[in-house]
Amino acid sequence: MYRNKTKVISIGDKVIGGGNPILIQSMTNTKTEDIAATIAQILKLQEAGCEIIRCTVPNLAAAQAIGEIKKAISIPLVADIHFDYQMAIAAMENGADKIRINPGNIGSREKVAEVVKVAKSRNIPIRVGVNSGSLEKELVEKYHGVTAEGIVESALDKVHMIEELGYDNLVISIKSSDVMMSVKAHELLAGKTPYPLHVGITESGTILSGNIKSAIGLGIILNQGIGDTIRVSLTGDPVEEIKSAKLILRTLGLRKGGIEVVSCPTCGRTNIDLIGLANQVEQMVQGYDLDIKVAVMGCAVNGPGEAKEADIGIAGGINEGLLMKKGEIVRKVPEAQLLAVLKEELDNWK
């Protein structure tokens, strides 16, 4: 499995690569220089389960804000640099735990060398990021368009440049909004580099389309043993990215912990507001650190049988509901009390 063989990289007090757990990342969408707003968002993300946070650093004020932000958070902070190499240096000088650059956008080799010099002196890892949207013209011409092969060649060219400058504290990310191109690119890259890979489907879209594309792309890539950190990129509240990332990892068996909620799709036999109840349950269980499965069923007739693989379940009937454990009915309760009864069971779960 490729991820077990990647180089171990330290990011603040976290480590990735070498078979260590896959960590969940997100990115703030506040103005980084708005320190209060950025801290508030990061704290919400931390609470949701974010393990590494990335902030954009487009100007000196944003770079200088990093030091104050870091004092208030407890997860590593990655500074995202687009074009100005001086912002990369300023971000590191202000305490960034890692920087993300595309050396092709930074400019000359000399400018990249200045960034590497500071990173090396502080032992700060560099994430080399290449995006299909910024692929070099020569590679587009070579491969007759934007291709997985071109993305991989571009990334390896940048990595080799930094290695030649005497630095190998690196993480690589190659991204495309084309799901299957991303999959192919990661498959090609995995056998050609020892560095940890940050995986995501870039510009994946809204919460609906973005989740579907990310689940498919990340699912295929991660299931092949590729990927050391992930981000689900969504157009929306970044807290939703964390929820989705956790669920993807749990579904693939790559992470344990947290309650898994299963619910039936409803049919003509449903006599309760199952959709509303299931959403309430899914929201409620986020506050529990239990590695169990909870079923929410809409039919008191078939519910127990269909929920037999769940540790605990509830099912609704006409004006009454059932509390179940391992598919066995424990007791009947009034329909209006189903949520409260489930909460009571979870509070006392051992």
C-alpha positions in Angstrom: 0.0 0.0 0.0 1.5 3.3 -1.2 0.6 5.4 1.8 2.5 3.1 4.2 5.7 3.8 2.3 5.6 7.5 2.0 8.0 9.8 3.8 6.9 10.9 7.2 6.4 14.7 7.4 5.8 16.8 10.5 3.3 19.7 10.2 3.3 21.5 13.6 2.5 18.8 16.1 0.9 16.5 13.5 2.6 13.9 11.3 1.5 12.5 8.0 2.8 9.8 5.7 4.4 6.5 6.5 1.1 4.9 7.3 0.0 7.4 9.8 -3.7 8.2 10.0 -5.1 10.2 7.1 -5.7 13.7 8.3 -8.6 16.0 7.4 -7.9 19.5 6.1 -10.1 22.5 5.3 -9.5 26.1 4.3 -10.9 29.3 5.7 -13.0 31.5 3.5 -12.6 34.6 5.7 -10.1 37.4 5.0 -7.1 36.1 6.8 -6.2 39.6 8.0 -9.5 39.7 9.8 -8.0 37.9 12.7 -11.2 37.6 14.8 -13.3 36.2 12.0 -10.6 33.8 10.9 -10.1 32.5 14.5 -13.8 32.1 15.0 -14.1 30.0 11.8 -11.1 27.9 12.6 -12.4 27.1 16.1 -15.7 25.9 14.5 -13.7 23.8 12.1 -11.6 22.3 15.0 -14.8 21.4 16.9 -16.1 19.7 13.8 -13.0 17.6 13.5 -10.6 19.6 11.2 -7.0 18.5 11.8 -5.1 20.9 9.6 -6.2 24.3 8.4 -5.1 26.4 5.4 -5.4 30.1 5.1 -4.8 32.3 2.1 -1.9 34.8 2.3 -2.4 37.3 -0.5 -0.8 40.2 1.3 1.5 41.2 4.1 -1.3 41.9 6.5 -2.5 38.3 6.1 1.0 37.0 6.6 1.4 39.1 9.8 -2.0 37.9 11.1 -0.8 34.3 11.2 1.1 34.7 14.4 -2.0 36.0 16.3 -4.2 33.4 14.7 -1.9 30.6 15.8 -2.1 31.7 19.4 -5.8 31.0 19.5 -6.0 27.7 17.7 -4.7 24.2 18.4 -4.2 22.7 14.9 -1.4 23.3 12.4 -1.8 26.3 10.0 -0.8 26.1 6.4 -0.2 29.3 4.5 -1.5 29.3 0.9 0.6 31.3 -1.5 -0.3 32.0 -5.1 2.2 34.3 -6.8 4.3 36.4 -4.4 7.3 34.5 -3.0 7.8 37.2 -0.4 4.4 36.3 1.1 5.7 32.7 1.5 8.7 34.0 3.4 6.7 36.4 5.5 4.2 33.6 6.4 7.0 31.4 7.6 8.5 34.2 9.6 5.2 34.7 11.3 4.8 31.1 12.3 3.1 29.1 9.5 3.5 25.4 10.1 3.6 24.6 6.4 3.3 26.6 3.1 1.6 25.7 -0.1 3.1 27.0 -3.3 3.0 26.3 -7.0 6.7 26.9 -8.0 5.5 27.6 -11.5 3.5 30.6 -10.3 6.2 31.9 -8.0 8.4 33.0 -10.9 12.1 32.4 -11.3 14.1 29.6 -9.9 15.9 32.2 -7.8 12.7 33.2 -6.1 11.8 29.6 -5.4 15.3 29.2 -3.9 14.7 32.1 -1.5 11.5 30.4 -0.3 13.3 27.0 0.1 16.2 28.7 2.0 13.8 30.0 4.7 11.8 26.8 4.8 15.0 24.8 5.2 16.3 27.0 8.0 13.0 26.6 9.9 12.4 23.0 8.8 8.9 24.0 7.5 7.4 21.6 5.0 6.4 22.8 1.5 3.3 21.5 -0.2 4.0 21.6 -3.9 0.6 22.1 -5.5 -0.2 21.7 -9.2 -3.6 22.4 -10.6 -4.9 21.3 -14.0 -6.1 24.8 -14.6 -2.6 26.2 -14.4 -0.8 23.6 -16.4 2.1 25.0 -18.4 1.5 25.7 -22.1 4.4 23.4 -23.1 2.8 20.4 -21.3 -0.6 21.1 -22.8 1.0 21.1 -26.2 3.1 18.0 -25.5 0.1 15.9 -24.3 -2.4 17.6 -26.7 -4.5 19.1 -24.0 -4.8 19.0 -20.2 -4.1 15.4 -19.2 -3.3 13.4 -16.1 0.2 12.7 -17.6 0.8 16.4 -18.0 -0.3 17.2 -14.4 2.1 14.5 -13.0 5.0 15.7 -15.1 4.4 19.3 -14.0 4.4 18.2 -10.3 7.5 16.1 -10.6 9.3 18.9 -12.4 8.6 21.2 -9.5 9.6 18.6 -6.9 12.8 17.9 -8.7 13.6 21.6 -8.7 13.2 21.9 -4.9 15.2 18.6 -4.4 18.0 20.1 -6.5 17.9 23.1 -4.1 18.7 20.7 -1.3 15.3 20.2 0.3 13.0 17.2 0.6 10.6 18.2 3.4 7.8 18.0 0.8 4.1 17.1 0.3 2.6 17.0 -3.1 -0.9 17.8 -4.3 -2.2 17.4 -7.8 -5.8 18.5 -8.4 -8.4 18.7 -11.2 -12.1 19.4 -11.2 -12.3 16.4 -13.6 -12.8 13.4 -11.3 -11.4 10.6 -13.4 -8.5 12.8 -14.5 -7.7 13.3 -10.9 -7.9 9.5 -10.2 -5.6 8.7 -13.1 -3.1 11.4 -12.1 -2.8 10.0 -8.6 -2.4 6.5 -9.8 0.4 7.6 -12.1 2.1 9.8 -9.4 2.0 7.3 -6.6 4.6 5.0 -8.0 7.0 7.9 -8.9 7.6 9.7 -5.7 8.1 8.9 -2.0 6.4 12.0 -0.7 3.0 12.1 1.1 0.1 13.2 -1.1 -2.7 15.6 -0.2 -5.8 14.5 -2.1 -8.9 16.4 -3.2 -11.1 17.2 -6.1 -10.7 20.9 -6.7 -13.6 23.2 -7.6 -15.9 20.2 -7.1 -19.0 22.4 -6.7 -21.9 22.9 -4.3 -22.7 20.8 -1.3 -24.7 18.4 -3.5 -22.5 18.1 -6.6 -19.3 18.6 -4.7 -20.0 15.8 -2.2 -20.9 13.4 -5.0 -17.8 14.2 -7.1 -15.5 14.2 -4.0 -16.9 10.9 -2.6 -16.4 9.2 -6.0 -12.9 10.6 -6.6 -11.6 10.4 -3.1 -13.2 7.0 -2.7 -11.4 5.5 -5.7 -8.0 7.1 -4.8 -8.0 6.4 -1.1 -9.2 2.8 -1.6 -6.1 2.1 -3.7 -3.9 3.1 -0.7 -3.1 6.5 -2.0 -3.4 9.7 0.0 -2.2 11.0 3.4 -4.3 14.0 3.9 -7.6 15.0 2.3 -9.9 18.0 1.7 -13.4 17.9 0.4 -13.7 21.2 -1.5 -17.2 22.5 -1.3 -18.8 25.8 -2.2 -20.4 26.5 1.1 -19.7 26.5 4.8 -16.3 24.7 5.3 -17.7 22.9 8.3 -19.6 20.8 5.7 -16.2 19.8 4.3 -15.2 18.2 7.6 -18.5 16.3 8.0 -18.1 14.9 4.5 -14.4 14.0 4.9 -15.1 12.1 8.1 -17.9 10.2 6.5 -15.8 9.3 3.4 -13.0 8.0 5.6 -15.4 6.0 7.9 -17.2 4.5 4.9 -13.9 3.3 3.5 -12.9 1.8 6.8 -10.0 4.2 7.1 -11.2 5.8 10.3 -13.2 4.7 13.3 -15.1 6.7 15.9 -18.3 8.7 15.5 -21.8 7.4 15.2 -22.9 6.2 11.8 -26.5 6.9 11.0 -28.4 4.7 8.6 -32.0 5.4 7.6 -34.5 3.9 5.2 -35.5 5.9 2.1 -39.2 6.0 3.0 -42.1 4.4 1.2 -45.9 4.3 1.3 -45.8 2.4 4.6 -44.1 5.4 6.3 -46.4 7.0 8.9 -44.1 9.5 10.5 -41.9 12.5 9.4 -38.9 10.2 8.8 -37.0 12.7 6.8 -37.2 15.3 9.6 -36.5 12.7 12.3 -33.4 11.3 10.4 -32.0 14.8 10.0 -32.5 15.6 13.7 -30.8 12.3 14.6 -27.9 13.0 12.3 -27.4 16.4 13.8 -27.7 15.2 17.4 -25.2 12.3 17.2 -22.4 14.6 16.1 -21.8 15.4 19.8 -21.0 11.8 20.7 -17.7 10.0 20.5 -19.2 6.6 20.1 -18.1 4.0 17.5 -21.6 2.6 16.9 -24.3 2.4 14.2 -27.8 4.0 14.7 -30.7 3.2 12.6 -33.7 5.4 11.9 -36.6 3.5 10.3 -40.0 4.6 9.1 -41.9 1.4 9.5 -42.6 -0.5 12.7 -43.3 -3.7 10.7 -40.1 -4.0 8.8 -38.0 -1.6 10.8 -36.6 -4.2 13.4 -35.5 -6.6 10.8 -33.9 -4.0 8.5 -32.1 -2.5 11.5 -30.7 -5.7 12.9 -27.1 -4.7 12.0 -27.4 -1.5 13.9 -26.4 -1.2 17.5 -29.4 0.8 18.4 -32.4 1.9 16.4 -35.7 3.7 16.4 -38.7 3.1 14.2 -42.0 4.9 13.8 -45.5 3.7 13.5 -49.0 5.4 13.8 -48.7 7.5 17.0 -46.1 5.2 18.5 -42.5 4.1 17.9 -40.1 1.4 18.8 -36.7 1.4 20.5 -34.5 -1.4 19.2 -31.1 -2.9 19.9 -29.5 -5.3 17.4 -32.9 -5.6 15.7 -34.7 -6.7 18.8 -37.5 -4.5 20.1 -36.7 -3.2 23.6 -39.8 -1.2 24.2 -42.6 0.9 22.7 -42.7 4.6 23.1 -44.9 7.5 22.0 -43.9 8.7 18.6 -43.2 12.2 19.9 -40.6 10.8 22.4 -38.5 8.9 19.9 -35.7 11.4 19.7 -35.6 12.0 23.4 -35.5 8.2 24.1 -32.7 7.7 21.6 -30.7 10.6 23.2 -31.2 9.0 26.6 -29.9 5.7 25.4 -26.8 7.3 23.8 -26.1 9.3 26.9 -26.0 6.1 28.9 -24.3 3.9 26.2 -21.5 1.7 27.5 
